[in-house]
Amino acid sequence: MKKPKITLTLVDQKGTRGCHHGHQIGDSFDFDTERGKLCPMAMHVAFPYIDILRYGGTLPAQPDGSILFCCPDVDVINVFRIQVEDG
């Protein structure tokens, strides 16, 4: 079974400060080739979701079908979308 392509995109920011890692809304990262560019705190949250999706699991989605997660930094609260493409 080939793993699907996973893309993480910063879609919103809810906190009062800018991202300490320098991420901006619209930044997008290919999980396989660019995961080292993603803030380690956000990556720590993203990994369990990605692991579930990569091995055939499902996650609760927004009404439009998107899967979202937040950065754990309370001052920043970046909101990322996970996009899955069959590989």
PDB file of N, CA, C and O in Angstrom:
ATOM      1  N   MET A   1       0.852  -1.188   0.000  1.00  0.00           N
ATOM      2  CA  MET A   1       0.000   0.000   0.000  1.00  0.00           C
ATOM      3  C   MET A   1       0.894   1.247   0.000  1.00  0.00           C
ATOM      4  O   MET A   1       1.744   1.410   0.876  1.00  0.00           O
ATOM      5  N   LYS A   2       0.696   2.109  -0.977  1.00  0.00           N
ATOM      6  CA  LYS A   2       1.465   3.339  -1.059  1.00  0.00           C
ATOM      7  C   LYS A   2       0.860   4.389  -0.135  1.00  0.00           C
ATOM      8  O   LYS A   2      -0.359   4.550  -0.077  1.00  0.00           O
ATOM      9  N   LYS A   3       1.719   5.096   0.582  1.00  0.00           N
ATOM     10  CA  LYS A   3       1.252   6.128   1.503  1.00  0.00           C
ATOM     11  C   LYS A   3       0.729   7.335   0.733  1.00  0.00           C
ATOM     12  O   LYS A   3       1.310   7.723  -0.281  1.00  0.00           O
ATOM     13  N   PRO A   4      -0.369   7.935   1.208  1.00  0.00           N
ATOM     14  CA  PRO A   4      -0.880   9.129   0.537  1.00  0.00           C
ATOM     15  C   PRO A   4       0.025  10.327   0.785  1.00  0.00           C
ATOM     16  O   PRO A   4       0.756  10.366   1.775  1.00  0.00           O
ATOM     17  N   LYS A   5      -0.026  11.296  -0.106  1.00  0.00           N
ATOM     18  CA  LYS A   5       0.709  12.551   0.071  1.00  0.00           C
ATOM     19  C   LYS A   5      -0.041  13.391   1.099  1.00  0.00           C
ATOM     20  O   LYS A   5      -1.264  13.520   1.040  1.00  0.00           O
ATOM     21  N   ILE A   6       0.701  13.956   2.035  1.00  0.00           N
ATOM     22  CA  ILE A   6       0.119  14.797   3.076  1.00  0.00           C
ATOM     23  C   ILE A   6       0.708  16.200   2.944  1.00  0.00           C
ATOM     24  O   ILE A   6       1.927  16.368   2.905  1.00  0.00           O
ATOM     25  N   THR A   7      -0.160  17.198   2.877  1.00  0.00           N
ATOM     26  CA  THR A   7       0.260  18.589   2.839  1.00  0.00           C
ATOM     27  C   THR A   7      -0.354  19.307   4.030  1.00  0.00           C
ATOM     28  O   THR A   7      -1.541  19.151   4.318  1.00  0.00           O
ATOM     29  N   LEU A   8       0.460  20.092   4.716  1.00  0.00           N
ATOM     30  CA  LEU A   8       0.010  20.893   5.850  1.00  0.00           C
ATOM     31  C   LEU A   8       0.062  22.357   5.431  1.00  0.00           C
ATOM     32  O   LEU A   8       1.090  22.827   4.943  1.00  0.00           O
ATOM     33  N   THR A   9      -1.040  23.080   5.618  1.00  0.00           N
ATOM     34  CA  THR A   9      -1.107  24.484   5.229  1.00  0.00           C
ATOM     35  C   THR A   9      -1.592  25.318   6.406  1.00  0.00           C
ATOM     36  O   THR A   9      -2.587  24.976   7.044  1.00  0.00           O
ATOM     37  N   LEU A  10      -0.899  26.400   6.691  1.00  0.00           N
ATOM     38  CA  LEU A  10      -1.326  27.326   7.735  1.00  0.00           C
ATOM     39  C   LEU A  10      -2.483  28.157   7.188  1.00  0.00           C
ATOM     40  O   LEU A  10      -2.314  28.890   6.213  1.00  0.00           O
ATOM     41  N   VAL A  11      -3.662  28.046   7.812  1.00  0.00           N
ATOM     42  CA  VAL A  11      -4.857  28.693   7.273  1.00  0.00           C
ATOM     43  C   VAL A  11      -5.409  29.819   8.148  1.00  0.00           C
ATOM     44  O   VAL A  11      -6.222  30.617   7.683  1.00  0.00           O
ATOM     45  N   ASP A  12      -4.973  29.892   9.420  1.00  0.00           N
ATOM     46  CA  ASP A  12      -5.510  30.933  10.308  1.00  0.00           C
ATOM     47  C   ASP A  12      -4.589  31.072  11.509  1.00  0.00           C
ATOM     48  O   ASP A  12      -3.787  30.183  11.797  1.00  0.00           O
ATOM     49  N   GLN A  13      -4.711  32.189  12.202  1.00  0.00           N
ATOM     50  CA  GLN A  13      -3.989  32.402  13.447  1.00  0.00           C
ATOM     51  C   GLN A  13      -4.952  33.019  14.440  1.00  0.00           C
ATOM     52  O   GLN A  13      -5.578  34.038  14.148  1.00  0.00           O
ATOM     53  N   LYS A  14      -5.075  32.413  15.607  1.00  0.00           N
ATOM     54  CA  LYS A  14      -6.030  32.868  16.618  1.00  0.00           C
ATOM     55  C   LYS A  14      -5.365  33.595  17.786  1.00  0.00           C
ATOM     56  O   LYS A  14      -6.049  34.283  18.544  1.00  0.00           O
ATOM     57  N   GLY A  15      -4.057  33.459  17.945  1.00  0.00           N
ATOM     58  CA  GLY A  15      -3.352  34.057  19.075  1.00  0.00           C
ATOM     59  C   GLY A  15      -3.064  35.530  18.875  1.00  0.00           C
ATOM     60  O   GLY A  15      -3.412  36.127  17.856  1.00  0.00           O
ATOM     61  N   THR A  16      -2.417  36.098  19.883  1.00  0.00           N
ATOM     62  CA  THR A  16      -2.143  37.538  19.886  1.00  0.00           C
ATOM     63  C   THR A  16      -0.742  37.883  19.401  1.00  0.00           C
ATOM     64  O   THR A  16      -0.441  39.058  19.188  1.00  0.00           O
ATOM     65  N   ARG A  17       0.119  36.889  19.223  1.00  0.00           N
ATOM     66  CA  ARG A  17       1.490  37.129  18.773  1.00  0.00           C
ATOM     67  C   ARG A  17       1.752  36.417  17.457  1.00  0.00           C
ATOM     68  O   ARG A  17       1.054  35.471  17.092  1.00  0.00           O
ATOM     69  N   GLY A  18       2.771  36.890  16.754  1.00  0.00           N
ATOM     70  CA  GLY A  18       3.181  36.207  15.534  1.00  0.00           C
ATOM     71  C   GLY A  18       3.864  34.884  15.870  1.00  0.00           C
ATOM     72  O   GLY A  18       4.299  34.670  17.002  1.00  0.00           O
ATOM     73  N   CYS A  19       3.950  34.034  14.915  1.00  0.00           N
ATOM     74  CA  CYS A  19       4.576  32.724  15.083  1.00  0.00           C
ATOM     75  C   CYS A  19       6.055  32.879  15.432  1.00  0.00           C
ATOM     76  O   CYS A  19       6.781  33.611  14.760  1.00  0.00           O
ATOM     77  N   HIS A  20       6.491  32.200  16.466  1.00  0.00           N
ATOM     78  CA  HIS A  20       7.887  32.257  16.902  1.00  0.00           C
ATOM     79  C   HIS A  20       8.817  31.592  15.888  1.00  0.00           C
ATOM     80  O   HIS A  20      10.021  31.849  15.875  1.00  0.00           O
ATOM     81  N   HIS A  21       8.248  30.734  15.041  1.00  0.00           N
ATOM     82  CA  HIS A  21       9.044  30.040  14.022  1.00  0.00           C
ATOM     83  C   HIS A  21       8.993  30.776  12.680  1.00  0.00           C
ATOM     84  O   HIS A  21       9.663  30.387  11.724  1.00  0.00           O
ATOM     85  N   GLY A  22       8.190  31.843  12.622  1.00  0.00           N
ATOM     86  CA  GLY A  22       8.115  32.663  11.415  1.00  0.00           C
ATOM     87  C   GLY A  22       7.081  32.237  10.391  1.00  0.00           C
ATOM     88  O   GLY A  22       7.051  32.786   9.290  1.00  0.00           O
ATOM     89  N   HIS A  23       6.227  31.268  10.724  1.00  0.00           N
ATOM     90  CA  HIS A  23       5.210  30.832   9.768  1.00  0.00           C
ATOM     91  C   HIS A  23       4.164  31.926   9.548  1.00  0.00           C
ATOM     92  O   HIS A  23       3.805  32.664  10.465  1.00  0.00           O
ATOM     93  N   GLN A  24       3.685  32.005   8.302  1.00  0.00           N
ATOM     94  CA  GLN A  24       2.661  32.974   7.904  1.00  0.00           C
ATOM     95  C   GLN A  24       1.473  32.222   7.308  1.00  0.00           C
ATOM     96  O   GLN A  24       1.630  31.132   6.759  1.00  0.00           O
ATOM     97  N   ILE A  25       0.286  32.815   7.422  1.00  0.00           N
ATOM     98  CA  ILE A  25      -0.893  32.218   6.794  1.00  0.00           C
ATOM     99  C   ILE A  25      -0.608  32.024   5.312  1.00  0.00           C
ATOM    100  O   ILE A  25      -0.125  32.934   4.637  1.00  0.00           O
ATOM    101  N   GLY A  26      -0.910  30.839   4.817  1.00  0.00           N
ATOM    102  CA  GLY A  26      -0.658  30.486   3.428  1.00  0.00           C
ATOM    103  C   GLY A  26       0.555  29.590   3.249  1.00  0.00           C
ATOM    104  O   GLY A  26       0.696  28.940   2.213  1.00  0.00           O
ATOM    105  N   ASP A  27       1.441  29.546   4.256  1.00  0.00           N
ATOM    106  CA  ASP A  27       2.597  28.643   4.172  1.00  0.00           C
ATOM    107  C   ASP A  27       2.108  27.205   4.078  1.00  0.00           C
ATOM    108  O   ASP A  27       1.175  26.810   4.778  1.00  0.00           O
ATOM    109  N   SER A  28       2.739  26.432   3.216  1.00  0.00           N
ATOM    110  CA  SER A  28       2.339  25.048   2.978  1.00  0.00           C
ATOM    111  C   SER A  28       3.578  24.155   2.998  1.00  0.00           C
ATOM    112  O   SER A  28       4.645  24.554   2.531  1.00  0.00           O
ATOM    113  N   PHE A  29       3.432  22.945   3.540  1.00  0.00           N
ATOM    114  CA  PHE A  29       4.553  22.039   3.717  1.00  0.00           C
ATOM    115  C   PHE A  29       4.176  20.629   3.275  1.00  0.00           C
ATOM    116  O   PHE A  29       3.154  20.092   3.703  1.00  0.00           O
ATOM    117  N   ASP A  30       4.995  20.034   2.425  1.00  0.00           N
ATOM    118  CA  ASP A  30       4.842  18.628   2.067  1.00  0.00           C
ATOM    119  C   ASP A  30       5.428  17.815   3.225  1.00  0.00           C
ATOM    120  O   ASP A  30       6.599  17.983   3.566  1.00  0.00           O
ATOM    121  N   PHE A  31       4.631  16.946   3.825  1.00  0.00           N
ATOM    122  CA  PHE A  31       5.076  16.213   4.999  1.00  0.00           C
ATOM    123  C   PHE A  31       6.324  15.384   4.728  1.00  0.00           C
ATOM    124  O   PHE A  31       7.209  15.311   5.580  1.00  0.00           O
ATOM    125  N   ASP A  32       6.411  14.764   3.569  1.00  0.00           N
ATOM    126  CA  ASP A  32       7.539  13.878   3.284  1.00  0.00           C
ATOM    127  C   ASP A  32       8.832  14.628   2.979  1.00  0.00           C
ATOM    128  O   ASP A  32       9.910  14.160   3.345  1.00  0.00           O
ATOM    129  N   THR A  33       8.748  15.769   2.323  1.00  0.00           N
ATOM    130  CA  THR A  33       9.973  16.436   1.883  1.00  0.00           C
ATOM    131  C   THR A  33      10.294  17.728   2.625  1.00  0.00           C
ATOM    132  O   THR A  33      11.419  18.220   2.540  1.00  0.00           O
ATOM    133  N   GLU A  34       9.316  18.293   3.361  1.00  0.00           N
ATOM    134  CA  GLU A  34       9.536  19.587   4.006  1.00  0.00           C
ATOM    135  C   GLU A  34       9.187  19.609   5.493  1.00  0.00           C
ATOM    136  O   GLU A  34       9.089  20.682   6.087  1.00  0.00           O
ATOM    137  N   ARG A  35       9.001  18.446   6.096  1.00  0.00           N
ATOM    138  CA  ARG A  35       8.571  18.432   7.500  1.00  0.00           C
ATOM    139  C   ARG A  35       9.575  19.115   8.421  1.00  0.00           C
ATOM    140  O   ARG A  35       9.189  19.620   9.475  1.00  0.00           O
ATOM    141  N   GLY A  36      10.852  19.143   8.051  1.00  0.00           N
ATOM    142  CA  GLY A  36      11.858  19.815   8.860  1.00  0.00           C
ATOM    143  C   GLY A  36      11.693  21.320   8.903  1.00  0.00           C
ATOM    144  O   GLY A  36      12.282  21.978   9.760  1.00  0.00           O
ATOM    145  N   LYS A  37      10.905  21.880   7.999  1.00  0.00           N
ATOM    146  CA  LYS A  37      10.659  23.319   7.971  1.00  0.00           C
ATOM    147  C   LYS A  37       9.510  23.722   8.899  1.00  0.00           C
ATOM    148  O   LYS A  37       9.343  24.900   9.213  1.00  0.00           O
ATOM    149  N   LEU A  38       8.731  22.748   9.329  1.00  0.00           N
ATOM    150  CA  LEU A  38       7.574  23.023  10.183  1.00  0.00           C
ATOM    151  C   LEU A  38       8.019  23.160  11.636  1.00  0.00           C
ATOM    152  O   LEU A  38       8.865  22.400  12.107  1.00  0.00           O
ATOM    153  N   CYS A  39       7.457  24.111  12.328  1.00  0.00           N
ATOM    154  CA  CYS A  39       7.750  24.321  13.744  1.00  0.00           C
ATOM    155  C   CYS A  39       7.631  22.994  14.500  1.00  0.00           C
ATOM    156  O   CYS A  39       6.648  22.275  14.318  1.00  0.00           O
ATOM    157  N   PRO A  40       8.609  22.657  15.339  1.00  0.00           N
ATOM    158  CA  PRO A  40       8.559  21.383  16.067  1.00  0.00           C
ATOM    159  C   PRO A  40       7.329  21.235  16.958  1.00  0.00           C
ATOM    160  O   PRO A  40       6.833  20.122  17.134  1.00  0.00           O
ATOM    161  N   MET A  41       6.827  22.334  17.524  1.00  0.00           N
ATOM    162  CA  MET A  41       5.627  22.224  18.371  1.00  0.00           C
ATOM    163  C   MET A  41       4.413  21.851  17.528  1.00  0.00           C
ATOM    164  O   MET A  41       3.615  21.008  17.936  1.00  0.00           O
ATOM    165  N   ALA A  42       4.266  22.464  16.363  1.00  0.00           N
ATOM    166  CA  ALA A  42       3.154  22.123  15.476  1.00  0.00           C
ATOM    167  C   ALA A  42       3.309  20.696  14.957  1.00  0.00           C
ATOM    168  O   ALA A  42       2.328  19.960  14.850  1.00  0.00           O
ATOM    169  N   MET A  43       4.533  20.311  14.637  1.00  0.00           N
ATOM    170  CA  MET A  43       4.787  18.957  14.140  1.00  0.00           C
ATOM    171  C   MET A  43       4.428  17.908  15.185  1.00  0.00           C
ATOM    172  O   MET A  43       3.913  16.841  14.851  1.00  0.00           O
ATOM    173  N   HIS A  44       4.698  18.213  16.443  1.00  0.00           N
ATOM    174  CA  HIS A  44       4.369  17.302  17.532  1.00  0.00           C
ATOM    175  C   HIS A  44       2.861  17.023  17.583  1.00  0.00           C
ATOM    176  O   HIS A  44       2.438  15.902  17.868  1.00  0.00           O
ATOM    177  N   VAL A  45       2.067  18.043  17.308  1.00  0.00           N
ATOM    178  CA  VAL A  45       0.608  17.885  17.289  1.00  0.00           C
ATOM    179  C   VAL A  45       0.162  17.191  16.010  1.00  0.00           C
ATOM    180  O   VAL A  45      -0.734  16.347  16.044  1.00  0.00           O
ATOM    181  N   ALA A  46       0.775  17.535  14.884  1.00  0.00           N
ATOM    182  CA  ALA A  46       0.354  16.992  13.593  1.00  0.00           C
ATOM    183  C   ALA A  46       0.631  15.507  13.433  1.00  0.00           C
ATOM    184  O   ALA A  46      -0.155  14.791  12.812  1.00  0.00           O
ATOM    185  N   PHE A  47       1.738  15.038  13.987  1.00  0.00           N
ATOM    186  CA  PHE A  47       2.173  13.667  13.702  1.00  0.00           C
ATOM    187  C   PHE A  47       1.126  12.601  14.011  1.00  0.00           C
ATOM    188  O   PHE A  47       0.912  11.734  13.163  1.00  0.00           O
ATOM    189  N   PRO A  48       0.454  12.602  15.170  1.00  0.00           N
ATOM    190  CA  PRO A  48      -0.556  11.548  15.395  1.00  0.00           C
ATOM    191  C   PRO A  48      -1.674  11.558  14.352  1.00  0.00           C
ATOM    192  O   PRO A  48      -2.146  10.500  13.934  1.00  0.00           O
ATOM    193  N   TYR A  49      -2.099  12.759  13.930  1.00  0.00           N
ATOM    194  CA  TYR A  49      -3.135  12.851  12.899  1.00  0.00           C
ATOM    195  C   TYR A  49      -2.638  12.240  11.584  1.00  0.00           C
ATOM    196  O   TYR A  49      -3.343  11.467  10.936  1.00  0.00           O
ATOM    197  N   ILE A  50      -1.430  12.600  11.213  1.00  0.00           N
ATOM    198  CA  ILE A  50      -0.853  12.106   9.961  1.00  0.00           C
ATOM    199  C   ILE A  50      -0.687  10.597  10.010  1.00  0.00           C
ATOM    200  O   ILE A  50      -0.972   9.902   9.035  1.00  0.00           O
ATOM    201  N   ASP A  51      -0.223  10.091  11.148  1.00  0.00           N
ATOM    202  CA  ASP A  51      -0.040   8.646  11.307  1.00  0.00           C
ATOM    203  C   ASP A  51      -1.367   7.910  11.126  1.00  0.00           C
ATOM    204  O   ASP A  51      -1.417   6.876  10.459  1.00  0.00           O
ATOM    205  N   ILE A  52      -2.431   8.433  11.710  1.00  0.00           N
ATOM    206  CA  ILE A  52      -3.762   7.831  11.568  1.00  0.00           C
ATOM    207  C   ILE A  52      -4.185   7.833  10.104  1.00  0.00           C
ATOM    208  O   ILE A  52      -4.643   6.812   9.592  1.00  0.00           O
ATOM    209  N   LEU A  53      -4.037   8.966   9.428  1.00  0.00           N
ATOM    210  CA  LEU A  53      -4.456   9.085   8.033  1.00  0.00           C
ATOM    211  C   LEU A  53      -3.621   8.221   7.105  1.00  0.00           C
ATOM    212  O   LEU A  53      -4.153   7.628   6.166  1.00  0.00           O
ATOM    213  N   ARG A  54      -2.341   8.142   7.352  1.00  0.00           N
ATOM    214  CA  ARG A  54      -1.443   7.362   6.498  1.00  0.00           C
ATOM    215  C   ARG A  54      -1.764   5.869   6.512  1.00  0.00           C
ATOM    216  O   ARG A  54      -1.524   5.171   5.527  1.00  0.00           O
ATOM    217  N   TYR A  55      -2.294   5.391   7.605  1.00  0.00           N
ATOM    218  CA  TYR A  55      -2.541   3.956   7.729  1.00  0.00           C
ATOM    219  C   TYR A  55      -4.019   3.599   7.669  1.00  0.00           C
ATOM    220  O   TYR A  55      -4.450   2.590   8.226  1.00  0.00           O
ATOM    221  N   GLY A  56      -4.801   4.454   6.974  1.00  0.00           N
ATOM    222  CA  GLY A  56      -6.181   4.110   6.653  1.00  0.00           C
ATOM    223  C   GLY A  56      -7.236   4.571   7.626  1.00  0.00           C
ATOM    224  O   GLY A  56      -8.419   4.304   7.416  1.00  0.00           O
ATOM    225  N   GLY A  57      -6.848   5.258   8.690  1.00  0.00           N
ATOM    226  CA  GLY A  57      -7.826   5.743   9.654  1.00  0.00           C
ATOM    227  C   GLY A  57      -8.532   6.999   9.176  1.00  0.00           C
ATOM    228  O   GLY A  57      -8.183   7.575   8.145  1.00  0.00           O
ATOM    229  N   THR A  58      -9.511   7.404   9.929  1.00  0.00           N
ATOM    230  CA  THR A  58     -10.245   8.637   9.629  1.00  0.00           C
ATOM    231  C   THR A  58     -10.241   9.521  10.867  1.00  0.00           C
ATOM    232  O   THR A  58     -10.053   9.051  11.989  1.00  0.00           O
ATOM    233  N   LEU A  59     -10.450  10.801  10.638  1.00  0.00           N
ATOM    234  CA  LEU A  59     -10.493  11.786  11.716  1.00  0.00           C
ATOM    235  C   LEU A  59     -11.761  12.616  11.589  1.00  0.00           C
ATOM    236  O   LEU A  59     -12.316  12.735  10.497  1.00  0.00           O
ATOM    237  N   PRO A  60     -12.229  13.193  12.702  1.00  0.00           N
ATOM    238  CA  PRO A  60     -13.357  14.116  12.589  1.00  0.00           C
ATOM    239  C   PRO A  60     -12.966  15.275  11.675  1.00  0.00           C
ATOM    240  O   PRO A  60     -11.864  15.815  11.779  1.00  0.00           O
ATOM    241  N   ALA A  61     -13.863  15.644  10.795  1.00  0.00           N
ATOM    242  CA  ALA A  61     -13.583  16.705   9.822  1.00  0.00           C
ATOM    243  C   ALA A  61     -14.548  17.868  10.023  1.00  0.00           C
ATOM    244  O   ALA A  61     -15.597  17.730  10.652  1.00  0.00           O
ATOM    245  N   GLN A  62     -14.170  19.000   9.479  1.00  0.00           N
ATOM    246  CA  GLN A  62     -15.026  20.182   9.456  1.00  0.00           C
ATOM    247  C   GLN A  62     -16.164  19.924   8.462  1.00  0.00           C
ATOM    248  O   GLN A  62     -16.086  18.982   7.673  1.00  0.00           O
ATOM    249  N   PRO A  63     -17.222  20.750   8.489  1.00  0.00           N
ATOM    250  CA  PRO A  63     -18.327  20.544   7.551  1.00  0.00           C
ATOM    251  C   PRO A  63     -17.896  20.485   6.081  1.00  0.00           C
ATOM    252  O   PRO A  63     -18.545  19.819   5.274  1.00  0.00           O
ATOM    253  N   ASP A  64     -16.801  21.181   5.728  1.00  0.00           N
ATOM    254  CA  ASP A  64     -16.339  21.150   4.335  1.00  0.00           C
ATOM    255  C   ASP A  64     -15.420  19.961   4.049  1.00  0.00           C
ATOM    256  O   ASP A  64     -14.906  19.822   2.939  1.00  0.00           O
ATOM    257  N   GLY A  65     -15.216  19.107   5.052  1.00  0.00           N
ATOM    258  CA  GLY A  65     -14.387  17.918   4.869  1.00  0.00           C
ATOM    259  C   GLY A  65     -12.933  18.103   5.248  1.00  0.00           C
ATOM    260  O   GLY A  65     -12.170  17.137   5.249  1.00  0.00           O
ATOM    261  N   SER A  66     -12.531  19.329   5.572  1.00  0.00           N
ATOM    262  CA  SER A  66     -11.133  19.574   5.913  1.00  0.00           C
ATOM    263  C   SER A  66     -10.816  19.079   7.323  1.00  0.00           C
ATOM    264  O   SER A  66     -11.696  18.976   8.177  1.00  0.00           O
ATOM    265  N   ILE A  67      -9.546  18.779   7.542  1.00  0.00           N
ATOM    266  CA  ILE A  67      -9.070  18.350   8.845  1.00  0.00           C
ATOM    267  C   ILE A  67      -8.148  19.453   9.355  1.00  0.00           C
ATOM    268  O   ILE A  67      -7.172  19.813   8.697  1.00  0.00           O
ATOM    269  N   LEU A  68      -8.464  19.980  10.521  1.00  0.00           N
ATOM    270  CA  LEU A  68      -7.710  21.086  11.089  1.00  0.00           C
ATOM    271  C   LEU A  68      -7.093  20.696  12.425  1.00  0.00           C
ATOM    272  O   LEU A  68      -7.633  19.860  13.150  1.00  0.00           O
ATOM    273  N   PHE A  69      -5.954  21.311  12.743  1.00  0.00           N
ATOM    274  CA  PHE A  69      -5.364  21.177  14.071  1.00  0.00           C
ATOM    275  C   PHE A  69      -4.686  22.498  14.406  1.00  0.00           C
ATOM    276  O   PHE A  69      -4.404  23.306  13.521  1.00  0.00           O
ATOM    277  N   CYS A  70      -4.429  22.707  15.689  1.00  0.00           N
ATOM    278  CA  CYS A  70      -3.823  23.956  16.144  1.00  0.00           C
ATOM    279  C   CYS A  70      -2.451  23.735  16.742  1.00  0.00           C
ATOM    280  O   CYS A  70      -2.170  22.705  17.354  1.00  0.00           O
ATOM    281  N   CYS A  71      -1.615  24.723  16.548  1.00  0.00           N
ATOM    282  CA  CYS A  71      -0.338  24.830  17.240  1.00  0.00           C
ATOM    283  C   CYS A  71      -0.637  24.924  18.740  1.00  0.00           C
ATOM    284  O   CYS A  71      -1.611  25.569  19.126  1.00  0.00           O
ATOM    285  N   PRO A  72       0.182  24.294  19.594  1.00  0.00           N
ATOM    286  CA  PRO A  72      -0.094  24.328  21.027  1.00  0.00           C
ATOM    287  C   PRO A  72       0.365  25.594  21.748  1.00  0.00           C
ATOM    288  O   PRO A  72       0.131  25.729  22.949  1.00  0.00           O
ATOM    289  N   ASP A  73       1.009  26.519  21.048  1.00  0.00           N
ATOM    290  CA  ASP A  73       1.497  27.744  21.689  1.00  0.00           C
ATOM    291  C   ASP A  73       0.328  28.703  21.869  1.00  0.00           C
ATOM    292  O   ASP A  73      -0.195  29.233  20.889  1.00  0.00           O
ATOM    293  N   VAL A  74      -0.085  28.929  23.106  1.00  0.00           N
ATOM    294  CA  VAL A  74      -1.275  29.722  23.405  1.00  0.00           C
ATOM    295  C   VAL A  74      -1.158  31.167  22.914  1.00  0.00           C
ATOM    296  O   VAL A  74      -2.174  31.801  22.633  1.00  0.00           O
ATOM    297  N   ASP A  75       0.053  31.691  22.808  1.00  0.00           N
ATOM    298  CA  ASP A  75       0.226  33.057  22.315  1.00  0.00           C
ATOM    299  C   ASP A  75       0.082  33.155  20.802  1.00  0.00           C
ATOM    300  O   ASP A  75      -0.187  34.233  20.273  1.00  0.00           O
ATOM    301  N   VAL A  76       0.258  32.042  20.107  1.00  0.00           N
ATOM    302  CA  VAL A  76       0.265  32.022  18.646  1.00  0.00           C
ATOM    303  C   VAL A  76      -1.007  31.378  18.085  1.00  0.00           C
ATOM    304  O   VAL A  76      -1.727  32.001  17.305  1.00  0.00           O
ATOM    305  N   ILE A  77      -1.277  30.157  18.474  1.00  0.00           N
ATOM    306  CA  ILE A  77      -2.429  29.360  18.026  1.00  0.00           C
ATOM    307  C   ILE A  77      -2.598  29.380  16.506  1.00  0.00           C
ATOM    308  O   ILE A  77      -3.633  29.801  15.990  1.00  0.00           O
ATOM    309  N   ASN A  78      -1.581  28.924  15.811  1.00  0.00           N
ATOM    310  CA  ASN A  78      -1.702  28.758  14.362  1.00  0.00           C
ATOM    311  C   ASN A  78      -2.632  27.592  14.069  1.00  0.00           C
ATOM    312  O   ASN A  78      -2.567  26.557  14.733  1.00  0.00           O
ATOM    313  N   VAL A  79      -3.492  27.759  13.079  1.00  0.00           N
ATOM    314  CA  VAL A  79      -4.423  26.709  12.665  1.00  0.00           C
ATOM    315  C   VAL A  79      -3.943  26.166  11.321  1.00  0.00           C
ATOM    316  O   VAL A  79      -3.796  26.912  10.353  1.00  0.00           O
ATOM    317  N   PHE A  80      -3.702  24.860  11.278  1.00  0.00           N
ATOM    318  CA  PHE A  80      -3.226  24.185  10.077  1.00  0.00           C
ATOM    319  C   PHE A  80      -4.302  23.273   9.514  1.00  0.00           C
ATOM    320  O   PHE A  80      -5.086  22.684  10.258  1.00  0.00           O
ATOM    321  N   ARG A  81      -4.330  23.163   8.196  1.00  0.00           N
ATOM    322  CA  ARG A  81      -5.211  22.216   7.493  1.00  0.00           C
ATOM    323  C   ARG A  81      -4.341  21.058   6.999  1.00  0.00           C
ATOM    324  O   ARG A  81      -3.237  21.263   6.494  1.00  0.00           O
ATOM    325  N   ILE A  82      -4.853  19.857   7.152  1.00  0.00           N
ATOM    326  CA  ILE A  82      -4.192  18.667   6.617  1.00  0.00           C
ATOM    327  C   ILE A  82      -4.925  18.273   5.352  1.00  0.00           C
ATOM    328  O   ILE A  82      -6.137  18.059   5.367  1.00  0.00           O
ATOM    329  N   GLN A  83      -4.184  18.176   4.253  1.00  0.00           N
ATOM    330  CA  GLN A  83      -4.754  17.738   2.990  1.00  0.00           C
ATOM    331  C   GLN A  83      -4.126  16.384   2.622  1.00  0.00           C
ATOM    332  O   GLN A  83      -2.906  16.227   2.649  1.00  0.00           O
ATOM    333  N   VAL A  84      -4.971  15.426   2.283  1.00  0.00           N
ATOM    334  CA  VAL A  84      -4.527  14.088   1.936  1.00  0.00           C
ATOM    335  C   VAL A  84      -4.827  13.829   0.464  1.00  0.00           C
ATOM    336  O   VAL A  84      -5.956  14.006   0.007  1.00  0.00           O
ATOM    337  N   GLU A  85      -3.795  13.405  -0.271  1.00  0.00           N
ATOM    338  CA  GLU A  85      -3.976  13.040  -1.679  1.00  0.00           C
ATOM    339  C   GLU A  85      -3.540  11.595  -1.831  1.00  0.00           C
ATOM    340  O   GLU A  85      -2.485  11.216  -1.322  1.00  0.00           O
ATOM    341  N   ASP A  86      -4.324  10.782  -2.516  1.00  0.00           N
ATOM    342  CA  ASP A  86      -3.934   9.402  -2.748  1.00  0.00           C
ATOM    343  C   ASP A  86      -2.635   9.375  -3.503  1.00  0.00           C
ATOM    344  O   ASP A  86      -2.439  10.107  -4.473  1.00  0.00           O
ATOM    345  N   GLY A  87      -1.732   8.500  -3.034  1.00  0.00           N
ATOM    346  CA  GLY A  87      -0.415   8.427  -3.641  1.00  0.00           C
ATOM    347  C   GLY A  87      -0.240   7.360  -4.642  1.00  0.00           C
ATOM    348  O   GLY A  87       0.842   7.219  -5.211  1.00  0.00           O
TER     349      GLY A  87
END
